[in-house]
């Protein structure tokens, strides 16, 4: 639904192992908010707060 407070701190190059860490901040019904961080070799390269609607098919 939305991406807030997105920050790209360092470039990621081919061959880097990118690890994405996601933590639930809150949920209200089907709407969930997650704090996400992307790391390469333990160094934060990007972060954002993602809001998504989780629905059954």
PyMOL commands that set and color helices and strands:
alter all, ss='L'
color gray80, all
select strands_A, chain A and resi 2-8+18-28+31-40+43-53
alter strands_A, ss='S'
color yellow, strands_A
deselect
rebuild
show_as cartoon
